Amino acid sequence: MTTQERFLHYITYDTQSDEDAALTPSTPKQKRLGARLAQELQEMGLEHAHLAENGAVYAWLPATAGKEDLPVLALIAHMDTAPRVPGENVKAQIVRYEGGDLVLNAERGIVMTPAGFPDLNDQVGKELIVTDGTTLLGADDKAGVAEIFSAVAYLAEHPELAHGRVAVCITPDEEVGRGADSIDLDLLGADFAYTVDGGPLGTLEYENFNAASAEVVIHGVNIHPGDAKNKMKNACLMAAELIAMVPPAESPAHTEGYEGFYHLCGMEGDESEAKLSWILRDHDWDSFEARKQTMQRIGDYLNGKYGPMSVEVRLTDSYYNMKEKILPHPELLDWARAFDNKPKHVFVTHGDDTVTEVFAQRLKEDLGYDATAPFSGTEYDLLENKCIHEAPGIRIVKATASPKASRAARAYEKLLAMGRRLMTVIRKNEGCPNKDLDRFARDIQSLCDKWDRDDI
């Protein structure tokens, strides 16, 4: 069975997860695909292939002779699809994309355009698997499942390829932030793991946002409108007030790269009760904690205004930045040496300045790759392999000294990071009315006058 055939079969299973369910898996239908996956792994000859009670699928490919002492590597993907878009009765179609508009559903007028989906420009001349536009395709992450299964099937069929023990784990409920919760690490028995999930072909990611959710419940007091003066507390209006207090410029529509954000992803309610669902994201740990504190302080303020327990803010951490766990283990990146055809150019676009530049330098020195760690906004002509425009940036250099000096260095790093953010905001304001730009310039001048003193 080819990887494509596997994928087209897996997407016939509806595996939507449910963020409001307390059970694991959050939807029983995920187990139907899980049972099928466990059966396939067993038929491949993997050891102890089974579907766990919590919906996770496990199996192990034994090490080849003489490689039993190598570290155990795990390959992980998730079987569930996002809960907010239909995932049932997927009508997949394979099309060859030659550029321009991609019509998914002529009857309903569902069309993908390069303007709306710029990634299409990278797919010209390729065969694409798409839906009819009425459902998710399910490539996130059934494509990852299919890729892992094809890989371990190939290894099982070719024992002459030496390798250590390989663990396979397919989880439920990743789309609702609980995928890792279902993994029994002791049972998995892996020293390291790679998650196969999304991103451009050939991409290796070793860091991510710190993530949390904020579920806000607002309790109002509903009184007949004819007798409501000084009595009614309209939960919907209180919710609108809370939303307005969250920094409006720090939403996904106005942030990029390493800029964290608050994202309102659900709201419902009436005069008596309203509910808001937020997700919070930030690469920097201190900023991540500050975002949670901001949500809590807004709730506390409204409770002071409308009365105790008028607003409940329920914060739950979802996952953390994996970078700190990855960097001490450079061997996790050593497999890049095995490429038969080296990439023409490697762009390191994730990580703080120190990490990205060191990593790019290692790729140059250790692997001989042409590697660059560009600042956000840099433009590169891939065909000519040359930089067209190098965006300005402020480099952050980490210090190692005494604890007191380290704290000072971290504070200075934050100041430099804010300088970079200021440059980003300045660029975003190009073309704004002159009076706004003049006011912005005066604000910056005022800050400079305050801090550019000889006595500092």
KOLZAZA-833611 format. One line per field, with one value per residue (C-alpha): residue number from 1; x negated, y negated, z negated. Coordinates in pm, 1 decimal. Each point is the difference from the previous one (the first is absolute). Layout:
BEGIN
i	NUM;...
px	X;...
py	Y;...
pz	Z;...
This chain:
BEGIN
i	1;2;3;4;5;6;7;8;9;10;11;12;13;14;15;16;17;18;19;20;21;22;23;24;25;26;27;28;29;30;31;32;33;34;35;36;37;38;39;40;41;42;43;44;45;46;47;48;49;50;51;52;53;54;55;56;57;58;59;60;61;62;63;64;65;66;67;68;69;70;71;72;73;74;75;76;77;78;79;80;81;82;83;84;85;86;87;88;89;90;91;92;93;94;95;96;97;98;99;100;101;102;103;104;105;106;107;108;109;110;111;112;113;114;115;116;117;118;119;120;121;122;123;124;125;126;127;128;129;130;131;132;133;134;135;136;137;138;139;140;141;142;143;144;145;146;147;148;149;150;151;152;153;154;155;156;157;158;159;160;161;162;163;164;165;166;167;168;169;170;171;172;173;174;175;176;177;178;179;180;181;182;183;184;185;186;187;188;189;190;191;192;193;194;195;196;197;198;199;200;201;202;203;204;205;206;207;208;209;210;211;212;213;214;215;216;217;218;219;220;221;222;223;224;225;226;227;228;229;230;231;232;233;234;235;236;237;238;239;240;241;242;243;244;245;246;247;248;249;250;251;252;253;254;255;256;257;258;259;260;261;262;263;264;265;266;267;268;269;270;271;272;273;274;275;276;277;278;279;280;281;282;283;284;285;286;287;288;289;290;291;292;293;294;295;296;297;298;299;300;301;302;303;304;305;306;307;308;309;310;311;312;313;314;315;316;317;318;319;320;321;322;323;324;325;326;327;328;329;330;331;332;333;334;335;336;337;338;339;340;341;342;343;344;345;346;347;348;349;350;351;352;353;354;355;356;357;358;359;360;361;362;363;364;365;366;367;368;369;370;371;372;373;374;375;376;377;378;379;380;381;382;383;384;385;386;387;388;389;390;391;392;393;394;395;396;397;398;399;400;401;402;403;404;405;406;407;408;409;410;411;412;413;414;415;416;417;418;419;420;421;422;423;424;425;426;427;428;429;430;431;432;433;434;435;436;437;438;439;440;441;442;443;444;445;446;447;448;449;450;451;452;453;454;455;456
px	0.0;-140.9;-7.5;267.6;223.0;-37.0;87.1;306.9;123.5;-59.1;192.9;315.8;16.0;164.8;-226.8;98.8;-91.6;222.5;-149.6;299.8;-15.7;-173.9;-59.0;-315.4;28.9;241.6;200.2;49.7;-28.1;-373.9;-33.8;141.9;-298.1;-226.4;107.9;-73.1;-344.4;-88.3;103.3;-221.5;-300.7;55.1;18.7;-331.9;-159.9;-53.6;-2.4;284.2;211.6;313.2;261.9;-12.1;314.8;-64.1;-8.6;-377.6;-151.9;-337.3;-240.0;-372.6;-236.9;-285.5;-358.0;-202.8;-272.5;-283.3;194.0;193.2;-200.8;84.4;238.6;366.6;155.4;375.3;208.7;317.5;304.1;365.0;313.0;260.4;111.0;106.8;343.3;112.5;18.3;189.1;-211.6;264.0;59.1;-322.2;10.7;-365.4;-114.3;-344.3;-73.2;-304.4;-47.8;-128.7;43.1;282.4;326.7;61.4;369.1;97.9;374.4;143.1;358.9;-51.0;-254.7;-274.3;-333.6;-352.9;-190.6;-372.8;90.8;190.6;-234.0;-352.1;-139.7;164.6;-281.1;-241.0;217.2;7.4;-63.5;80.3;281.0;205.7;250.4;287.8;360.0;316.9;-21.3;276.9;-216.3;-348.5;-232.6;-154.5;-362.4;-62.8;-102.7;103.9;-272.9;-246.3;153.3;-30.3;-362.9;-98.5;175.0;-167.9;-338.2;26.8;148.6;-305.4;-237.5;186.4;-30.0;-372.0;-181.7;-333.1;50.7;-151.3;191.9;77.4;336.1;274.9;315.6;317.9;271.0;312.1;194.6;357.0;110.6;-301.3;226.5;156.1;-336.2;-3.6;-194.0;-310.5;212.8;88.4;-361.1;-127.7;-369.5;-102.7;183.0;-137.9;-352.6;-159.6;-306.5;101.7;297.4;84.5;353.4;99.1;260.7;39.9;-239.2;-174.9;-180.6;-344.9;65.6;-135.7;141.9;-161.1;190.9;356.6;224.7;76.3;376.1;291.1;376.3;217.3;363.3;191.6;349.3;190.6;301.5;255.7;325.7;300.7;283.8;306.4;-102.8;284.5;-139.1;-372.3;-147.4;-292.8;83.5;-82.9;-349.9;-0.7;-251.2;-35.4;-95.6;-238.5;-159.2;-37.7;-165.5;-245.3;-84.7;-70.8;-250.9;-213.1;-280.3;155.8;-332.1;-112.9;231.3;-97.9;120.4;-266.9;-293.5;-263.3;-313.7;-84.8;269.8;240.1;374.3;343.5;250.0;374.1;124.5;350.1;281.4;360.0;248.1;301.2;78.1;-38.8;-324.1;-267.3;-299.6;-320.3;-267.4;-353.7;-333.5;-322.3;-333.8;-355.0;-349.9;-148.4;82.3;22.2;225.5;212.3;49.8;76.3;277.1;169.2;-34.2;155.4;308.3;26.0;-40.9;275.4;227.4;-92.6;71.0;346.0;75.0;-84.8;234.8;294.9;-38.2;-188.8;23.3;155.6;-290.8;-178.6;-330.0;-110.3;-357.8;-141.3;-350.8;7.1;-367.5;-338.6;-284.2;-204.2;-314.1;-152.8;21.6;-132.1;-309.5;-199.1;29.0;-165.8;9.4;369.7;-107.1;-284.7;223.9;-11.3;-346.3;161.6;153.4;-114.7;65.8;-85.0;249.2;-121.0;70.5;129.7;190.6;13.1;311.0;90.3;-178.3;-132.6;-292.8;-270.6;154.2;76.5;-342.4;-185.3;211.2;-56.9;-372.9;-1.0;174.7;-272.6;-295.7;119.2;201.1;-130.9;346.7;56.9;200.1;145.7;186.1;186.8;194.5;375.3;69.1;-311.7;71.9;-188.6;4.2;-2.8;-61.4;-305.2;-101.1;-63.7;133.3;212.3;72.0;-149.2;236.9;-149.9;-16.5;-149.0;-208.6;53.3;-314.2;38.9;-240.2;-125.1;-117.0;105.1;371.4;25.3;-171.3;219.5;312.9;-131.3;-81.6;350.0;148.4;-224.2;99.9;364.1;-81.1;-169.8;295.4;233.9;-225.9;50.4;372.5;0.1;-168.4;269.3;277.2;-166.4;-10.2;365.5;98.8;-139.7;270.1;199.7;128.7;-271.8;160.0;-10.9;-362.9;-87.4;162.3;-180.5;-333.1;62.7;69.9;-328.0;-186.1;143.6;-125.1;-342.4;-23.3;94.6;-257.6;-284.9;-159.4;-357.1;97.5;138.8
py	0.0;-339.4;-300.6;-165.1;305.9;13.2;-366.9;22.0;290.4;-169.5;-314.3;208.3;26.1;-290.9;-68.8;-346.4;-64.7;-195.8;-274.7;2.5;372.1;113.6;357.6;132.2;40.6;-289.7;177.3;378.5;-11.2;-61.0;355.8;139.1;-127.8;90.1;365.0;4.0;-151.3;253.2;281.3;-138.2;-24.6;356.7;118.5;-176.9;217.1;-265.1;117.8;-48.2;-209.1;-101.8;-266.6;-126.9;-75.4;-374.7;20.0;-8.3;256.8;158.7;234.3;71.0;94.7;207.1;-111.3;181.2;238.8;-179.6;-326.4;88.7;-244.7;-305.0;-257.7;75.2;-244.5;-65.6;-128.2;-178.6;-136.3;-63.4;147.8;-262.3;-295.9;-348.1;-28.9;-324.1;120.3;308.1;313.1;250.3;123.4;-145.7;-16.0;5.4;-78.4;13.4;-289.3;-118.1;-365.3;-216.0;-336.4;-251.8;63.8;349.7;88.4;239.9;-8.9;-164.2;56.5;-191.7;-242.1;109.0;-110.9;-29.8;-296.2;-76.8;-335.8;164.9;298.8;-112.8;349.0;106.1;-177.9;264.5;285.6;-76.0;314.4;234.9;244.4;-114.5;186.3;-234.7;16.7;-132.7;-295.1;112.3;190.8;22.4;225.0;138.5;-29.0;-142.4;251.9;310.8;-86.9;36.8;333.7;124.8;-113.9;171.6;323.3;6.0;-61.0;279.2;236.2;-63.0;64.4;317.7;123.0;-86.1;146.6;-72.2;-364.9;-20.2;-194.3;-9.2;75.1;-223.5;-79.3;-116.3;-196.4;-149.2;-219.5;-128.2;-352.9;-200.5;-259.7;-79.4;-32.0;338.8;221.0;34.9;76.6;338.7;117.9;245.4;-89.9;303.8;228.3;-181.1;49.8;-250.0;-213.7;-252.5;-58.2;-182.3;-121.9;20.3;-271.4;-279.4;-255.1;-29.0;302.6;40.3;-225.4;94.6;-201.3;10.1;-270.8;-120.7;-235.3;42.6;50.5;-41.6;-30.6;-248.0;91.3;-301.0;34.6;-322.7;4.5;-272.5;-96.6;2.0;-233.2;-89.8;-295.6;-207.3;25.0;42.8;-339.6;39.1;370.0;181.1;128.4;102.0;283.1;-65.3;-362.4;103.2;243.3;-278.7;-212.5;279.4;52.9;-371.0;15.1;268.8;-167.2;-28.3;-17.8;329.5;228.6;243.4;-250.7;-247.1;217.6;213.2;200.2;-1.1;-246.2;159.3;-49.9;29.0;174.7;-6.7;318.5;41.4;-198.3;62.0;-132.4;-207.0;-252.0;258.5;171.1;-37.0;217.6;-96.8;244.4;-131.4;153.7;-169.5;49.3;-127.1;138.0;-187.1;155.0;-328.2;-152.7;315.4;-29.4;-371.7;76.4;232.6;-261.6;-261.2;214.2;58.6;-369.9;-92.4;249.5;-140.2;-355.2;92.7;189.9;-317.1;-196.3;240.6;206.0;313.1;305.8;-201.7;113.0;335.3;36.7;362.1;28.4;331.7;55.6;207.0;52.2;-165.9;-100.7;312.7;-197.5;26.0;379.7;25.9;-221.5;219.1;289.0;-100.1;361.5;-48.3;-213.0;221.8;196.4;-299.3;122.8;296.3;-206.8;135.8;-336.2;-292.2;-287.8;-299.4;-239.9;39.7;-281.9;22.8;-199.4;122.9;-72.9;-307.5;-174.3;190.0;342.0;-55.1;-144.6;274.9;265.5;-155.9;-12.5;366.8;93.5;-185.8;139.0;353.1;79.0;-248.1;-144.6;-351.7;-115.5;-335.8;-124.9;-300.0;-262.5;-21.8;-195.8;109.8;74.4;273.4;100.1;380.4;43.7;-226.4;107.4;-356.4;-244.9;-279.5;-188.8;60.4;-117.4;-195.1;164.0;-35.1;297.5;151.3;133.0;215.5;-42.6;259.4;-142.6;-23.9;40.3;-376.9;-65.7;264.8;-173.3;-329.8;167.2;143.6;-342.6;-149.3;277.3;-88.9;-363.6;97.5;223.0;-294.0;-203.5;258.3;-5.1;-379.1;22.0;245.6;-233.8;-293.7;193.7;98.8;-367.1;-95.7;-179.9;-110.4;-359.2;-256.4;-117.8;354.3;43.4;-336.1;104.3;336.3;-178.6;-235.4;296.1;163.9;-331.1;-38.8;345.9;-71.6;-331.9;174.9;278.0;-156.4;-163.9;-15.5;104.4;340.9
pz	0.0;95.8;-229.1;213.0;-17.4;-376.9;-32.2;225.2;-211.1;-335.5;95.2;52.8;-380.6;-180.9;-297.9;-120.0;-361.6;-242.2;-215.2;-237.0;-80.4;-318.3;117.9;168.0;288.3;18.8;272.6;26.4;380.5;-26.6;-129.5;323.2;193.2;-291.7;20.5;372.4;-53.3;-269.3;235.2;278.8;-229.9;-112.3;362.5;69.5;-266.0;-266.0;-360.8;-250.3;237.7;-186.0;-61.1;-357.5;-196.6;28.7;380.2;57.2;237.1;-81.7;179.3;9.6;281.7;-151.3;48.0;262.6;-119.0;-177.4;-35.9;-313.3;-213.5;210.3;-149.1;67.5;245.4;9.6;291.5;-106.6;184.6;-86.7;149.1;-96.5;211.2;-109.0;-161.8;164.2;363.0;124.2;41.2;111.6;356.0;134.6;379.7;100.2;352.6;156.8;233.9;189.5;-80.5;284.4;-168.0;-31.8;-179.2;-133.5;21.7;-278.8;48.9;313.4;-109.9;-324.3;137.2;-239.6;143.7;-135.5;143.9;-21.6;-152.4;-283.0;-29.3;97.5;-65.5;326.4;182.5;-131.2;128.9;373.2;204.5;-289.1;-67.2;-297.0;-216.0;-84.4;-120.2;162.5;-239.4;-234.4;-252.2;-137.1;194.3;-317.0;111.6;-347.1;-100.8;191.9;249.7;-287.2;-96.8;358.7;23.8;-324.9;97.8;340.8;-163.0;-256.6;261.1;218.5;-289.7;-89.4;358.9;20.3;-300.6;172.3;-98.2;-346.5;-264.4;-369.3;-157.4;140.8;-194.8;171.6;-179.9;158.0;-241.9;-22.2;-97.0;116.1;159.5;-337.4;-175.0;-170.4;241.9;-214.5;-306.5;145.2;42.4;-259.6;2.8;-201.5;240.1;303.9;-130.1;239.0;-59.1;267.2;226.6;320.2;63.1;368.0;36.1;256.1;142.5;336.3;142.0;-154.2;-299.4;-343.1;-289.0;-341.8;-184.8;-36.4;-191.7;-366.7;4.1;-238.5;19.9;-188.1;-46.1;-126.3;-150.4;-70.6;-231.2;52.9;-166.3;232.8;-92.7;203.9;218.9;-137.7;-351.8;71.4;-89.0;-243.4;-33.1;323.5;62.7;365.1;38.7;375.1;-58.8;-276.4;248.0;255.4;-268.6;-80.2;366.4;39.4;-287.0;166.1;202.4;347.7;184.6;-152.4;196.1;278.9;260.9;-111.2;-109.0;167.8;-70.0;-368.3;-98.3;-246.6;12.8;-158.9;227.6;-63.5;163.4;-141.1;-162.4;-96.5;-250.3;-100.0;-272.7;-274.4;101.8;265.1;82.3;178.3;115.6;48.2;85.3;-111.6;175.3;-56.3;65.5;-295.4;-337.0;-192.6;264.7;-1.9;-376.4;39.2;249.8;-246.4;-272.6;229.2;50.7;-373.8;-81.7;245.8;-173.8;-341.4;116.5;128.4;-320.2;-190.7;223.5;21.6;-315.6;-110.7;227.8;281.5;219.8;-19.2;187.1;28.7;126.7;117.8;136.2;319.3;91.3;-23.8;230.0;75.0;88.9;-347.8;16.9;356.4;-8.8;-246.1;249.0;331.0;114.5;74.0;295.8;116.1;234.4;235.1;97.9;173.2;282.7;335.6;161.9;-223.3;0.0;202.0;-282.6;-355.4;-170.1;-379.9;-85.3;-348.8;-325.1;-175.4;168.8;-184.5;63.3;369.3;78.3;-186.0;171.1;344.5;-70.9;-100.6;323.2;187.4;-191.1;-72.8;313.5;254.7;63.0;126.3;-303.9;-98.6;-309.0;147.2;-190.4;58.4;319.8;188.5;367.7;184.5;367.6;-15.8;371.9;-2.2;-353.1;-110.3;-255.4;148.6;-321.9;-343.5;-272.0;-289.3;-338.3;-343.5;-99.0;-341.7;-165.3;-307.6;-289.4;-244.0;-329.3;-361.4;-86.5;-48.9;331.9;168.2;-123.1;133.2;331.6;24.8;-67.9;267.6;242.9;-57.6;72.7;326.7;89.8;-55.0;228.2;274.5;-59.0;20.8;341.2;111.3;-118.3;176.6;327.8;-39.2;-32.2;340.1;193.6;-306.1;-15.9;-68.2;-323.0;-139.5;104.1;-157.0;-327.0;12.6;60.8;-292.9;-228.6;100.0;-38.7;-349.2;-99.7;146.4;-186.8;-322.1;21.5;198.6;-305.0;-123.0;-353.8;104.6
